[in-house]
Amino acid sequence: MIKKIYYHSKNKNFFKFKIGLIIISIIIMLNVIIFFPHFFRNTYIVTIVNKRVIRRDNVDIYLIYTRMGNGDMRVFENANSLPEFKTHSEDIYWSLTINEKYEIKTYGLSIPLLSAYENIIKAKGVR
């Protein structure tokens, strides 16, 4: 009888440990998913070709269509980002002029099939 109680309590603690381990693993995975794009940073010199605002669920998404120095076309997103402390995406969007050259700093990965584009952090005019 005593052994049975001992093993029962031992298994109960092991079960709590497994649940705690699963919760900690989920928290770590969510942090990796949220902050993963911020590890990929680039700087480009581009010419703005076109701009577009897309509204989804009352949230504006600003897309910037650019031409790279080698003639390739790329699309960038201009969205607010709490981890980057960026809350002025509208200001950046309206300050960009079509057919002007800019040096833009971005983070993230460009995956067009998933409609995921690099996010613009800063833009500075180039002569």
Backbone as CSV, one residue per row, in Angstrom:
resi,resn,N_x,N_y,N_z,CA_x,CA_y,CA_z,C_x,C_y,C_z
1,MET,0.819,-1.190,0.000,0.000,0.000,0.000,0.860,1.250,0.000
2,ILE,1.909,1.280,0.801,2.784,2.451,0.880,3.510,2.640,-0.450
3,LYS,3.990,1.551,-1.056,4.661,1.647,-2.343,3.737,2.216,-3.404
4,LYS,2.503,1.804,-3.377,1.539,2.263,-4.367,1.342,3.782,-4.270
5,ILE,1.237,4.318,-3.059,1.090,5.769,-2.865,2.357,6.481,-3.328
6,TYR,3.523,5.922,-3.006,4.795,6.543,-3.392,4.918,6.629,-4.912
7,TYR,4.649,5.540,-5.606,4.760,5.551,-7.061,3.719,6.462,-7.699
8,HIS,2.549,6.507,-7.110,1.492,7.383,-7.639,1.917,8.853,-7.542
9,SER,2.483,9.260,-6.400,2.915,10.656,-6.252,4.121,10.952,-7.129
10,LYS,4.989,9.973,-7.316,6.159,10.164,-8.169,5.714,10.384,-9.619
11,ASN,4.778,9.616,-10.104,4.266,9.785,-11.459,3.544,11.121,-11.612
12,LYS,2.869,11.573,-10.573,2.158,12.847,-10.613,3.153,13.999,-10.796
13,ASN,4.277,13.951,-10.083,5.304,14.992,-10.240,5.930,14.943,-11.627
14,PHE,6.149,13.744,-12.133,6.710,13.611,-13.469,5.762,14.171,-14.513
15,PHE,4.464,13.954,-14.331,3.460,14.507,-15.244,3.487,16.031,-15.220
16,LYS,3.597,16.633,-14.038,3.688,18.096,-13.919,4.956,18.607,-14.595
17,PHE,6.046,17.877,-14.452,7.305,18.257,-15.086,7.165,18.249,-16.606
18,LYS,6.510,17.217,-17.141,6.317,17.134,-18.594,5.448,18.280,-19.100
19,ILE,4.387,18.622,-18.383,3.521,19.738,-18.778,4.312,21.046,-18.747
20,GLY,5.101,21.252,-17.703,5.932,22.456,-17.598,6.938,22.540,-18.727
21,LEU,7.542,21.413,-19.068,8.508,21.362,-20.162,7.848,21.693,-21.499
22,ILE,6.644,21.197,-21.719,5.912,21.487,-22.958,5.572,22.969,-23.037
23,ILE,5.119,23.560,-21.934,4.776,24.993,-21.921,6.004,25.847,-22.194
24,ILE,7.121,25.526,-21.570,8.361,26.283,-21.802,8.810,26.137,-23.249
25,SER,8.685,24.942,-23.825,9.064,24.728,-25.231,8.192,25.568,-26.169
26,ILE,6.898,25.639,-25.876,6.001,26.442,-26.707,6.362,27.922,-26.619
27,ILE,6.677,28.409,-25.439,7.062,29.819,-25.271,8.340,30.118,-26.039
28,ILE,9.311,29.234,-25.967,10.570,29.435,-26.696,10.325,29.439,-28.205
29,MET,9.508,28.514,-28.696,9.216,28.460,-30.135,8.496,29.721,-30.605
30,LEU,7.558,30.233,-29.820,6.865,31.464,-30.205,7.827,32.645,-30.272
31,ASN,8.755,32.733,-29.321,9.749,33.810,-29.360,10.645,33.705,-30.585
32,VAL,11.044,32.489,-30.940,11.879,32.298,-32.133,11.106,32.709,-33.382
33,ILE,9.842,32.321,-33.480,9.041,32.665,-34.658,8.832,34.167,-34.756
34,ILE,8.580,34.829,-33.633,8.321,36.273,-33.643,9.581,37.057,-33.983
35,PHE,10.718,36.684,-33.408,11.923,37.477,-33.579,12.844,36.979,-34.683
36,PHE,12.560,35.840,-35.303,13.405,35.272,-36.348,13.655,36.233,-37.513
37,PRO,12.618,36.912,-38.071,12.879,37.805,-39.204,13.806,38.972,-38.867
38,HIS,13.894,39.334,-37.602,14.710,40.482,-37.221,16.210,40.191,-37.286
39,PHE,16.583,38.956,-37.513,17.989,38.607,-37.649,18.513,38.840,-39.067
40,PHE,17.625,39.045,-40.026,18.012,39.226,-41.424,17.853,40.699,-41.793
41,ARG,18.959,41.417,-41.857,18.936,42.853,-42.139,19.727,43.130,-43.409
42,ASN,19.207,44.071,-44.211,19.853,44.444,-45.463,19.725,45.939,-45.679
43,THR,20.614,46.465,-46.501,20.551,47.854,-46.943,20.609,47.841,-48.463
44,TYR,19.679,48.553,-49.099,19.592,48.601,-50.556,19.547,50.048,-51.019
45,ILE,20.034,50.264,-52.229,19.820,51.546,-52.901,18.849,51.242,-54.040
46,VAL,17.672,51.874,-53.972,16.582,51.539,-54.884,15.966,52.813,-55.458
47,THR,15.255,52.631,-56.572,14.433,53.685,-57.151,12.979,53.276,-56.954
48,ILE,12.183,54.171,-56.376,10.776,53.872,-56.127,10.030,53.907,-57.455
49,VAL,9.333,52.830,-57.788,8.581,52.726,-59.032,7.098,53.000,-58.786
50,ASN,6.567,52.448,-57.704,5.151,52.615,-57.411,4.920,52.357,-55.928
51,LYS,3.774,52.828,-55.425,3.391,52.596,-54.037,1.922,52.182,-54.018
52,ARG,1.560,51.417,-52.980,0.183,50.934,-52.904,-0.206,50.717,-51.442
53,VAL,-1.447,51.026,-51.123,-1.975,50.781,-49.786,-3.029,49.685,-49.884
54,ILE,-2.876,48.644,-49.072,-3.847,47.556,-49.019,-4.459,47.564,-47.621
55,ARG,-5.779,47.497,-47.562,-6.465,47.494,-46.273,-7.005,46.096,-46.003
56,ARG,-6.548,45.490,-44.893,-7.028,44.181,-44.453,-7.474,44.288,-43.007
57,ASP,-8.713,43.990,-42.753,-9.252,44.011,-41.392,-8.968,45.344,-40.686
58,ASN,-9.221,46.432,-41.384,-9.013,47.794,-40.865,-7.558,48.092,-40.501
59,VAL,-6.625,47.390,-41.111,-5.199,47.650,-40.933,-4.619,47.947,-42.303
60,ASP,-3.921,49.073,-42.411,-3.302,49.444,-43.683,-1.936,48.778,-43.824
61,ILE,-1.716,48.194,-44.995,-0.421,47.621,-45.331,0.118,48.422,-46.507
62,TYR,1.301,48.968,-46.343,1.898,49.805,-47.372,2.925,48.983,-48.144
63,LEU,2.723,48.845,-49.448,3.660,48.129,-50.302,4.407,49.137,-51.162
64,ILE,5.709,48.948,-51.253,6.580,49.823,-52.029,7.219,48.977,-53.128
65,TYR,6.972,49.348,-54.382,7.544,48.644,-55.539,8.791,49.406,-55.973
66,THR,9.911,48.694,-56.085,11.192,49.350,-56.361,11.927,48.669,-57.502
67,ARG,12.894,49.408,-58.050,13.830,48.860,-59.037,15.213,48.935,-58.402
68,MET,15.875,47.791,-58.371,17.220,47.712,-57.792,18.226,48.288,-58.788
69,GLY,19.475,48.428,-58.341,20.529,48.963,-59.188,20.797,48.124,-60.425
70,ASN,20.583,46.808,-60.336,20.828,45.929,-61.482,19.595,45.755,-62.367
71,GLY,18.513,46.469,-62.086,17.313,46.419,-62.909,16.222,45.487,-62.408
72,ASP,16.508,44.689,-61.395,15.497,43.783,-60.844,14.419,44.572,-60.106
73,MET,13.197,44.052,-60.144,12.086,44.660,-59.422,11.911,43.929,-58.087
74,ARG,11.685,44.683,-57.007,11.441,44.087,-55.691,10.309,44.813,-55.013
75,VAL,9.596,44.092,-54.190,8.504,44.669,-53.410,8.918,44.646,-51.944
76,PHE,8.697,45.776,-51.259,8.968,45.881,-49.841,7.684,46.275,-49.128
77,GLU,7.600,45.880,-47.885,6.456,46.251,-47.060,6.895,47.358,-46.111
78,ASN,5.981,48.228,-45.787,6.251,49.280,-44.830,5.178,49.176,-43.755
79,ALA,5.498,48.479,-42.650,4.522,48.231,-41.594,5.126,48.588,-40.243
80,ASN,4.262,48.907,-39.300,4.709,49.171,-37.939,5.251,47.889,-37.328
81,SER,6.236,48.044,-36.442,6.865,46.892,-35.815,7.207,47.224,-34.370
82,LEU,6.575,46.541,-33.433,6.865,46.788,-32.024,8.278,46.381,-31.628
83,PRO,8.806,45.215,-32.073,10.183,44.872,-31.696,11.213,45.873,-32.225
84,GLU,10.914,46.564,-33.316,11.824,47.560,-33.883,11.518,48.964,-33.353
85,PHE,10.488,49.111,-32.543,10.014,50.405,-32.046,9.675,51.344,-33.204
86,LYS,9.100,50.785,-34.248,8.729,51.572,-35.424,7.218,51.766,-35.413
87,THR,6.808,53.023,-35.274,5.379,53.326,-35.222,4.992,54.393,-36.234
88,HIS,5.883,54.728,-37.128,5.642,55.822,-38.071,5.683,55.348,-39.526
89,SER,5.092,54.223,-39.813,5.152,53.688,-41.175,4.420,54.605,-42.168
90,GLU,3.367,55.279,-41.736,2.659,56.204,-42.629,3.563,57.351,-43.062
91,ASP,4.344,57.863,-42.122,5.251,58.971,-42.450,6.284,58.552,-43.494
92,ILE,6.848,57.362,-43.326,7.827,56.875,-44.301,7.154,56.680,-45.655
93,TYR,5.965,56.105,-45.651,5.264,55.850,-46.912,5.025,57.151,-47.673
94,TRP,4.500,58.166,-47.007,4.169,59.410,-47.696,5.405,60.247,-48.031
95,SER,6.533,59.990,-47.382,7.745,60.749,-47.706,8.477,60.181,-48.925
96,LEU,8.180,58.951,-49.300,8.819,58.358,-50.475,8.167,58.891,-51.741
97,THR,8.992,59.352,-52.676,8.515,59.918,-53.927,8.849,58.974,-55.073
98,ILE,7.902,58.809,-55.980,8.103,57.933,-57.136,9.185,58.526,-58.039
99,ASN,10.012,57.655,-58.623,11.131,57.979,-59.505,12.276,58.680,-58.781
100,GLU,12.371,58.523,-57.475,13.495,59.046,-56.696,14.295,57.873,-56.142
101,LYS,15.604,58.107,-55.897,16.477,57.074,-55.350,16.549,57.222,-53.834
102,TYR,16.548,56.059,-53.158,16.626,56.026,-51.709,17.537,54.899,-51.253
103,GLU,18.147,55.112,-50.111,18.862,54.040,-49.425,17.910,53.561,-48.333
104,ILE,17.480,52.314,-48.424,16.526,51.796,-47.450,17.173,50.681,-46.627
105,LYS,16.838,50.669,-45.345,17.291,49.613,-44.448,16.085,48.748,-44.137
106,THR,16.261,47.437,-44.269,15.145,46.508,-44.114,15.519,45.365,-43.174
107,TYR,14.494,44.658,-42.742,14.694,43.399,-42.030,13.655,42.405,-42.532
108,GLY,13.954,41.132,-42.348,12.996,40.089,-42.710,13.404,39.313,-43.938
109,LEU,12.516,38.428,-44.327,12.722,37.582,-45.493,11.643,37.875,-46.521
110,SER,12.002,37.808,-47.781,11.042,38.020,-48.852,10.561,36.670,-49.364
111,ILE,9.277,36.366,-49.107,8.671,35.123,-49.565,7.384,35.495,-50.295
112,PRO,7.457,35.800,-51.600,6.278,36.274,-52.330,5.098,35.307,-52.331
113,LEU,5.346,34.000,-52.319,4.242,33.039,-52.314,3.377,33.167,-51.059
114,LEU,3.973,33.616,-49.966,3.242,33.797,-48.715,2.860,35.260,-48.491
115,SER,3.102,36.102,-49.487,2.885,37.547,-49.374,3.647,38.124,-48.185
116,ALA,4.867,37.650,-47.997,5.746,38.146,-46.944,6.906,38.878,-47.604
117,TYR,7.074,40.136,-47.240,8.113,40.961,-47.840,8.981,41.555,-46.744
118,GLU,10.177,41.984,-47.135,11.040,42.653,-46.188,10.399,43.965,-45.754
119,ASN,10.515,44.280,-44.485,9.910,45.489,-43.941,10.934,46.617,-43.915
120,ILE,10.558,47.782,-44.372,11.444,48.939,-44.391,11.480,49.550,-42.995
121,ILE,12.700,49.762,-42.484,12.880,50.408,-41.176,13.149,51.894,-41.373
122,LYS,14.091,52.198,-42.252,14.465,53.597,-42.509,14.674,53.804,-43.997
123,ALA,14.420,55.019,-44.437,14.660,55.389,-45.833,15.328,56.754,-45.849
124,LYS,16.377,56.861,-46.667,17.116,58.120,-46.772,17.362,58.414,-48.239
125,GLY,17.099,59.642,-48.642,17.286,60.022,-50.034,18.742,59.975,-50.462
126,VAL,18.976,59.587,-51.727,20.315,59.492,-52.292,20.370,60.350,-53.546
127,ARG,21.456,61.038,-53.756,21.610,61.856,-54.962,22.244,61.086,-56.069
